[in-house]
């Protein structure tokens, strides 16, 4: 896949985004010096479905050698300056050496990452959601590089069986938890999904993306996954999906009990459908389940 020109890409984006990415690149060049090899973007930005009020700027910074404490302090200062001047969107991402890209979490012993305004160093990457086959697939399918001065070992194709397995585990843990706790009066998620459009849209689009990827061997944005199920899904979910697309694109949508009931029903429909399709595609998974 041809990598888009960062200059032509930025011309199509809000001016603040241009300023954020320039400040990010210049800040990391100063903080990392010759250790900085590349800055790659993935997620909604390269997919051309970015909403500055809802989306994050997802990145992978590739560097040489270990990031010493002093270097991490300089990196943290870069992020602080940017978030102070531009509170939204968030810059969320990971700092990796070239040989770590595309690896399984168990292989990556330690990494530095930035999430919602804070810089962390994690010794066990198995619980860090960015280190997974979906991230590597997005880097292979939708690469957008804003800086590069050396080889960074980006993936060239998606490992679909690995992606599907990861999604199967995720939908039956993370999203099942959202579904269950959203129905418990004593849990915060009950009220978030009842009162806020953001939580509703997060759940609807989140599960829709997963089933889309299993069915189509492809990665798409949250809004486009909802548009996909507008075409192929039951008509009873059309209003819910239309509302979610409108919300993701900056328009109006509903909230309240009726919307929440539809959201819960859609989540259950997608989770059941995903598991049926997964077991049909991977018969050994059905045998293990039985």
C-alpha positions, 0 to 999 in steps of 0.5 A: 500500500502506498504511504500517503504524503504527510503534507497532502494529508495535513492540508486536509485536516484542522489547523490545530492538528497540523500544529500538534503533529509539528510540535510533537515531531520537533519536540521528540527530535530534541528529546531523543536526538539520534535515538529517534528513528520514526513516528508512525500514526495509526487509527482513525487519522490514516483511515480518514475518519478522524473527529478532533473532539472524539478521536485520539491521535494514535502513534508508534514512535520507533527509537534506538536503544533503551530510553533512560530516565532522563530521556523519558523525563524529556519525552514527558515534558514534550507531551505536557507542553502539547497537552497544555496548549492543545487539551484535545485530541489526546496523543496516545501511543507507544515507544518501541525499538525496531525489533519489538514491532510486530512481536507478541506481548510476551516478547516485549519485556519493557516499554514506554507509553503515553496515555491520556496525559501521562507517560508510563514505563511498563515492565509487563506489556501483556496488559497493554492493549496497544501491543496486539495483532490489531495494532500491527495490522493497522500499521500494515494496512494504513501506515502514515509516517510523519517522520523517518530517518531509518528502517523501522521494521513496520509490518507489511501484511496483517496476520488475520488468524492472530487478529481474529483470535485476539478479537475473540478473546477481547469481545468475550472479556472486555465487551462482555464485561461492558454488556454485563455491568451496563445492566447492573444498577450498582455499577458506574457503566449502568449510568454512563450508558444511560445518560451519555451518548459517548458511552453508548456510541463507544459500545455500539461502534466498538463491537461492530468493528470487531465483527466487521474485521472477522467477517471481512478480513479488514480493519475499518473505523468505528463510524464505517463499521456502523455503516457496514451493519446498516447495510447488512444488519437487521433493520431494528438496529438502523436508528441506533446505528444511524445515531452512532454514525451521526455522533461519531461525525459530530452530529446529534444523537439520542440518549436515554433508556430507549437508546440504552435498550437498543445498545444492549440488544445490539451488543448481544446480537454482535457478540453472539454473531461474532462467536458463531462466525468464529467457531464456524471459521475455526472449528478447533475453537468450538471443540475447545468450548465444548 
